Amino acid sequence: MKTQDQTTKQTHRSSADTQSGKSGYALAAPQPKASQENVIQLSKVFSFGTKIVPGSTEEKWDVFWDWLHEEYQTPYLYANALSNIILQIKGKNKEEITEFDQAVLDKAEKDLHIEAKYVQYDELNEKESFIVKKIVSGNENISDQQITDEEIDAEGLNTLIEILANYAEQGMKGVDDFDDDRIDLTHEDNDQATILQRSIFDILSEYGIKMAHAAVVTNNPHALDSLNSAKLKHGKTRFNEASKTDIADAAKAAVFWVMSSTEEVSPFVYKLHSLHKASSFGTVLETYANAVIKSEKAKKMLEQLGEIRLKWGPITYDNTIYIQTLKNKLTLPEQWELYQTLVHEALHTAEHPAFTNFLKEYVPTGLHSNIREGTVELLTFKVWGKILDRVEEGSVGAKPATGGSNLVAAKTMLNKMKTDYQKIISLNDKKKKSTYDDQVKLIVNIVDALENGEARLEAAYIYGNLGALLPKDL
């Protein structure tokens, strides 16, 4: 390996070509210096064109690192630059990697590791697994007995279908009245689009370094790429483009979600759980949800739930957040409410593929929504708390739908938001609940029961290491 002085003197090109047709490392161009305070432009930095890093073509060590530190002063932007460089070098053929490449790779990996404060957590041991299974099952008996078709309570199933049918009937009323798909959600003057960009910026400010590191450690930048390319679309658009299979799949997903996450239906599922005490809540939910889906009595209701789910907003699929809106411009209260909502939804776009795969392979379907929503909402709490901490009282400054980092809110509104936030995170105030209060409680109980629980939660979602939080035999 070359010393720093030797690499500084080196002038030959690396043998690998970049996407720009030149040798060296190509990165997204940094934000213009004049736009440092414009949070909207700052958050779009990753979508700018590529630029060859000075010093990388000529293999000049000092030029390379000096430029990198100067241009990427924001911590998560620097971490993202390191991640891009590492992945570019690792993407070369072995014989193409020069000594300069290797030296840069070693330093970049070391710096990124330090910046991320990375800790690799093992899968849960037997004792930890027992504790988590006990929390998830909701009772002392964690054997989680499967429920046969003969053991399904017929009266309970019929009542469940009636409750779901009523929910669907109510949901269909005015389902098309809450979304005007003529509104351009991509326009730079659209409030929703602006608030989404601000939300992405806030998520990256909190978790961006770890996300950049996770892209390298797992050799999968999908989560970070998805977050950076997050976009808004109308719920109506998704329904209008859906096939019959899409609608059927949406109906099935809706049954699971409504049974696990709504005040209208979820309490009855808990009553059904009391009839099957040897089974976990997730198993009970999955068994009865599948029975509903197979029932001829539920045919109309399923069609309605499929339509509702496809038109529903906010809901996130991959990097697309579907919303319902009737306005291009929002009132201040509406801006702040959407702001918190879009932090939550944008975090959904950043779900690591390994997290998704672990759920599919090892976790009962009935628990997917609870675990996913509880995890995302708990991470949202952390981001939202940081946002409220930096908001100042006043009327002159940035609003959620305007550029600038100096967020301001009227004293009354700011006090209300902070009070509501404290009530929500207490998880005990019944007058002000998070939409995912029960799901958050589940994840909080798991986090509190495990050593380094909060760090394990971040490892689970950001790095996809869900085995550090949940057992494989849940």
C-alpha atoms as one frame of an Amber mdcrd trajectory, in Angstrom:
protein
   0.000   0.000   0.000   1.224   3.470  -0.857   1.959   6.008   1.811   0.098
   9.301   1.698   3.100  11.040   0.072   3.421   8.347  -2.564  -0.242   8.478
  -3.521  -0.096  12.262  -3.728   2.597  12.003  -6.396   0.806   9.323  -8.378
  -0.675  10.643 -11.636  -1.872   7.624 -13.654  -5.571   6.931 -14.079  -7.487
   4.153 -12.398  -8.518   1.496 -14.899 -12.216   1.601 -13.977 -14.610   3.858
 -15.854 -17.350   5.704 -14.035 -20.880   6.314 -15.233 -19.682   9.696 -16.515
 -17.242   8.020 -18.881 -14.161   9.105 -16.927 -11.945   7.386 -14.411 -12.151
   8.313 -10.741 -15.148   8.343  -8.412 -18.429   9.997  -9.395 -20.598  11.541
  -6.694 -23.787  13.539  -6.586 -22.800  17.181  -6.793 -22.919  18.936  -3.412
 -25.463  21.632  -2.658 -24.628  25.172  -3.853 -23.023  27.174  -1.073 -25.683
  29.873  -1.403 -28.389  27.335  -0.640 -27.062  26.083   2.691 -30.101  27.447
   4.538 -32.642  26.203   2.027 -33.685  22.889   3.460 -35.670  21.949   0.374
 -32.714  22.242  -2.005 -30.420  20.660   0.558 -32.559  17.564   0.789 -32.580
  17.170  -2.993 -28.799  17.022  -3.186 -28.839  13.323  -4.041 -30.862  13.859
  -7.189 -28.310  16.273  -8.715 -26.057  15.209 -11.592 -22.815  13.364 -11.015
 -19.410  14.940 -10.625 -15.964  13.363 -10.660 -14.261  13.884  -7.304 -11.111
  16.007  -7.799  -8.007  14.011  -7.055  -9.575  10.613  -7.678  -8.674  10.481
 -11.369  -5.120  11.689 -10.741  -4.921   9.639  -7.513  -3.891  12.641  -5.436
  -4.648  11.816  -1.815  -4.690  15.290  -0.275  -6.653  16.859  -3.134  -9.224
  14.077  -2.914  -9.851  14.162   0.833  -9.629  17.946   1.178 -12.282  18.397
  -1.487 -14.518  15.719   0.027 -14.425  17.285   3.492 -15.006  20.776   2.109
 -17.917  19.924  -0.159 -19.743  17.508   2.156 -19.661  19.278   5.514 -23.097
  18.081   6.613 -22.471  14.769   8.471 -24.997  12.605   6.650 -23.979  14.011
   3.260 -20.362  13.141   4.009 -21.425   9.678   5.144 -23.420   9.224   1.946
 -20.414  10.298  -0.127 -18.236   7.741   1.665 -20.879   5.069   1.093 -21.019
   5.865  -2.644 -17.241   5.745  -2.947 -17.023   2.422  -1.100 -19.706   0.826
  -3.263 -18.047   2.130  -6.452 -14.678   0.671  -5.502 -16.218  -2.636  -4.420
 -18.080  -2.721  -7.714 -14.832  -2.872  -9.672 -13.248  -6.084 -10.832 -10.517
  -7.180  -8.461  -7.743  -6.604 -11.005  -8.962  -3.041 -11.588  -8.540  -1.931
  -7.983  -5.372   0.129  -7.665  -3.390   0.690  -4.473  -4.920   4.161  -4.327
  -8.408   2.621  -4.546  -7.572   0.235  -1.724  -6.190   3.007   0.456  -9.291
   5.129  -0.132 -11.516   2.119   0.536  -9.797   1.348   3.838 -10.038   4.928
   5.074 -13.616   5.414   3.849 -14.810   2.218   5.552 -13.048   3.145   8.782
 -14.407   6.714   8.784 -17.941   5.599   7.962 -17.833   2.931  10.668 -16.787
   5.564  13.217 -19.390   8.084  12.023 -22.183   5.492  12.297 -21.092   4.257
  15.754 -21.880   0.823  14.403 -22.400  -2.189  16.634 -23.173  -5.613  15.207
 -25.813  -7.300  17.355 -26.183 -11.066  17.456 -29.518 -12.788  17.108 -31.474
 -13.157  20.340 -30.305 -15.899  22.658 -32.676 -18.428  24.221 -33.441 -16.283
  27.282 -34.036 -13.128  25.229 -36.212 -15.039  22.777 -38.375 -16.349  25.620
 -38.887 -12.817  26.967 -39.855 -11.391  23.572 -42.207 -14.264  22.771 -43.909
 -13.743  26.112 -44.391 -10.041  25.335 -45.737 -10.733  21.844 -48.031 -13.569
  22.920 -49.588 -11.447  25.654 -49.753 -14.299  28.143 -47.646 -16.734  30.112
 -48.295 -19.572  27.692 -46.058 -18.945  24.698 -46.427 -22.315  23.000 -48.573
 -20.612  20.335 -50.861 -23.441  19.373 -52.144 -23.369  15.800 -55.919 -23.152
  15.304 -57.629 -25.670  13.034 -60.684 -24.850  10.915 -62.813 -26.911  13.303
 -61.599 -24.835  16.273 -62.644 -21.514  14.739 -65.591 -20.081  16.646 -68.373
 -19.904  14.039 -70.409 -17.284  15.898 -67.302 -15.175  16.457 -66.370 -15.426
  12.781 -69.842 -14.324  11.669 -69.767 -11.383  14.069 -66.304 -10.426  12.812
 -67.546 -10.435   9.206 -70.491  -8.224  10.211 -68.181  -5.755  11.974 -65.845
  -5.697   8.957 -68.801  -5.235   6.593 -70.017  -2.266   8.627 -66.510  -0.796
   8.594 -66.365  -1.215   4.804 -69.818   0.337   4.289 -68.850   3.366   6.325
 -65.521   3.606   4.513 -67.179   3.613   1.098 -69.228   6.686   1.950 -67.594
   9.564   0.156 -64.479   7.513  -0.621 -63.968   9.637  -3.745 -64.726  12.931
  -2.042 -61.395  13.349  -0.253 -58.980  13.320  -3.160 -58.721  15.670  -6.133
 -56.296  14.006  -8.524 -56.126  17.168 -10.642 -53.751  18.622  -8.058 -50.132
  18.241  -9.191 -48.280  16.705  -6.239 -44.947  17.038  -8.042 -45.099  20.801
  -8.610 -42.489  22.819  -6.735 -45.187  25.125  -5.343 -47.273  22.259  -3.964
 -47.285  22.303  -0.148 -47.420  18.520   0.201 -44.386  18.002  -2.042 -42.419
  20.626  -0.135 -43.287  19.086   3.238 -42.219  15.664   1.970 -38.787  17.022
   1.052 -38.462  18.578   4.496 -39.467  15.266   6.095 -36.808  13.401   4.113
 -34.229  15.940   5.238 -35.181  15.442   8.895 -35.019  11.660   8.631 -31.595
  11.843   7.007 -30.410  14.276   9.663 -31.286  11.704  12.329 -30.634   8.371
  10.628 -28.831   9.209   7.376 -25.354   8.293   8.609 -26.525   4.856   9.738
 -28.455   4.375   6.488 -25.362   5.188   4.436 -23.332   2.776   6.553 -26.010
   0.099   6.286 -25.862   0.364   2.486 -22.187  -0.624   2.708 -22.365  -3.221
   5.491 -25.270  -5.056   3.873 -24.158  -4.245   0.310 -27.674  -3.039  -0.365
 -28.389   0.699  -0.840 -32.070   0.119  -1.661 -33.473   1.647   1.548 -31.453
   4.850   1.247 -32.124   5.131  -2.481 -35.825   4.603  -1.882 -35.968   7.325
   0.774 -34.102   9.795  -1.401 -36.432   9.126  -4.321 -39.650   9.139  -2.245
 -42.554  10.738  -4.079 -46.234  11.517  -3.648 -49.143  10.239  -5.712 -52.896
  10.362  -5.380 -54.697   7.357  -3.924 -57.123   7.493  -6.839 -54.202   6.979
  -9.213 -53.305   3.695  -7.584 -56.886   2.417  -7.786 -57.338   3.500 -11.405
 -54.162   1.657 -12.409 -54.955  -1.501 -10.406 -55.747  -4.876 -11.957 -58.289
  -7.312 -10.510 -55.423  -9.160  -8.872 -54.164  -5.919  -7.348 -57.612  -5.224
  -5.895 -57.878  -8.773  -4.498 -54.427  -8.505  -2.922 -55.311  -5.099  -1.485
 -58.480  -6.560   0.031 -56.519  -9.293   1.791 -53.993  -6.793   3.116 -56.849
  -4.549   4.237 -58.463  -7.331   6.279 -55.233  -7.912   8.203 -54.631  -4.196
   8.705 -58.192  -3.349   9.792 -58.268  -6.259  12.232 -54.971  -5.269  13.812
 -55.010  -1.484  13.666 -58.494   0.045  13.861 -60.558   0.989  16.897 -63.689
  -0.306  15.158 -62.469  -3.881  14.642 -59.323  -4.595  16.655 -61.046  -4.824
  20.087 -63.231  -7.678  18.835 -60.145  -9.556  17.642 -58.816  -9.349  21.192
 -62.089 -10.928  22.365 -61.536 -13.761  19.883 -58.042 -14.142  21.307 -59.579
 -14.867  24.711 -61.235 -17.946  23.155 -57.840 -19.335  22.082 -55.591 -18.770
  25.087 -53.005 -21.297  23.925 -52.412 -19.270  20.753 -50.716 -15.910  20.256
 -52.657 -12.847  19.170 -50.874 -12.981  15.811 -51.965 -16.562  15.213 -55.562
 -15.768  16.154 -55.596 -12.738  13.870 -54.090 -14.646  10.959 -56.462 -17.615
  11.370 -59.612 -15.522  11.465 -58.430 -13.151   8.739 -57.861 -16.079   6.395
 -61.274 -17.484   7.327 -62.877 -14.129   6.490 -61.102 -13.996   3.126 -62.372
 -17.503   2.242 -65.979 -16.804   3.290 -68.627 -16.295   0.614 -70.412 -13.936
   3.025 -67.452 -11.573   2.806 -67.303 -11.226  -0.991 -68.903  -7.767  -1.239
 -67.069  -6.527   1.828 -63.715  -7.650   0.377 -64.362  -5.781  -2.863 -65.140
  -2.656  -0.857 -62.062  -3.016   1.362 -59.880  -3.525  -1.718 -61.169  -0.287
  -3.237 -60.842   1.606   0.043 -57.283   0.438   0.610 -56.191   1.353  -2.901
 -57.734   4.812  -2.646 -56.676   5.283   0.961 -54.092   7.753   2.039 -51.621
   8.094   3.461 -50.183   4.692   2.661 -46.742   3.782   1.336 -45.590   1.214
  -1.200 -41.886   1.057  -2.043 -40.843   4.687  -2.606 -44.326   6.014  -3.354
 -46.528   7.640  -0.713 -50.186   7.756  -1.703 -52.236  10.535  -0.148 -55.693
  12.055  -0.381 -55.896  15.805  -0.712 -58.276  18.474  -1.931 -55.862  21.373
  -1.645 -52.699  22.616  -3.269 -52.088  25.023  -0.383 -52.588  24.034   3.259
 -53.389  26.019   6.383 -50.660  26.139   9.025 -52.337  23.532  11.273 -52.729
  21.279   8.233 -49.059  21.767   7.333 -47.868  20.710  10.788 -50.190  17.699
  10.881 -49.050  16.528   7.444 -45.434  17.137   8.412 -45.551  14.537  11.177
 -47.537  12.163   8.974 -45.010  12.363   6.142 -42.083  11.733   8.486 -43.827
   8.463   9.346 -44.640   7.587   5.730 -41.201   8.549   4.414 -39.643   6.280
   7.038 -41.682   3.440   5.527 -39.842   3.978   2.229 -36.541   3.383   4.062
 -37.401  -0.117   5.295 -34.380  -2.342   4.695 -35.159  -5.302   2.400 -33.729
  -7.699   5.001 -36.286  -6.404   7.531 -39.043  -7.171   5.028 -37.672 -10.628
   4.283 -37.339 -11.525   7.982 -41.000 -10.658   8.558 -42.098 -12.796   5.622
 -39.977 -15.797   6.603 -40.152 -15.901  10.392 -43.088 -13.819  11.659 -46.785
 -14.776  11.487 -48.633 -12.658   8.927 -50.999 -11.417  11.594 -48.132  -9.645
  13.337 -46.542  -7.959  10.307 -48.547  -4.751  10.547 -48.123  -4.433  14.324
 -44.357  -4.856  14.166 -43.845  -2.695  11.091 -46.105   0.163  12.209 -44.921
   0.092  15.809 -41.303   0.227  14.700 -41.815   3.058  12.221 -43.933   5.110
  14.627 -41.347   4.764  17.401 -38.614   5.958  15.023 -40.967   8.770  13.962
 -41.300   9.873  17.591 -37.546  10.382  17.785 -37.404  12.462  14.599 -40.491
  14.491  15.507 -39.133  15.225  18.979 -35.947  16.630  17.440 -38.017  18.756
  15.058 -40.090  20.254  17.882 -36.928  20.960  19.887 -35.628  23.293  17.229
 -38.900  25.098  16.436 -38.898  28.626  17.867 -41.808  30.821  18.866 -42.642
  33.529  16.379 -44.223  34.387  13.056 -41.152  35.330  11.018 -39.287  32.327
   9.699 -39.815  29.031   7.936 -43.048  27.050   7.965 -43.329  23.335   7.102
 -44.279  24.170   3.492 -41.597  26.827   2.934 -37.834  26.668   2.570 -35.385
  27.414   5.337 -34.185  25.646   8.459 -35.338  28.290  10.974 -38.729  26.747
  11.705 -41.129  28.936  13.678 -44.634  28.516  15.091 -46.994  30.678  17.089
 -46.663  30.180  20.856 -50.105  28.616  21.231 -49.572  26.178  18.368 -46.069
  25.234  19.480 -47.176  24.590  23.057 -50.057  22.444  21.820 -47.789  20.375
  19.561 -45.312  19.804  22.382 -48.074  18.903  24.825 -49.641  16.486  22.348
 -46.234  14.959  21.680 -45.627  14.332  25.388 -49.060  12.736  25.729 -48.454
  10.498  22.749 -45.034   9.266  23.842 -46.321   8.581  27.348 -48.537   5.894
  25.734 -50.965   6.234  28.640 -53.111   9.243  27.778 -56.347   7.971  26.251
 -57.400  11.433  25.114 -54.470  11.839  22.764 -53.311   8.607  21.163 -50.932
   7.865  18.365 -52.666   6.199  15.419 -50.512   3.185  16.237 -50.666   3.372
  20.016 -51.029  -0.381  20.643 -48.369  -1.236  18.060 -45.945   1.233  19.618
 -46.578  -0.222  23.070 -45.650  -3.659  21.745 -42.342  -2.440  20.327 -41.591
  -0.282  23.392 -42.089  -3.299  25.654 -39.669  -5.329  23.539 -37.116  -2.497
  23.422 -37.325  -1.991  27.194 -36.911  -5.718  27.866 -33.691  -6.071  25.859
 -30.256  -4.724  26.667 -29.433  -1.931  24.199 -33.024  -2.206  23.009 -33.179
   1.145  21.227 -29.954   0.464  19.343 -31.256  -2.994  18.455 -34.419  -1.396
  17.058 -32.364   0.834  14.781 -30.221  -2.147  13.763 -33.397  -4.073  12.942
 -34.974  -1.441  10.722 -32.028   0.425   9.244 -29.634  -2.509   8.842 -32.312
  -5.162   8.389 -31.020  -7.112  11.400 -34.467  -7.942  12.760 -33.027 -11.051
  14.395 -31.484  -8.702  16.962 -35.003  -7.764  18.092 -37.214 -10.766  17.351
 -36.724 -14.549  17.554 -37.030 -16.672  14.442 -39.580 -18.960  16.078 -42.026
 -16.217  17.047
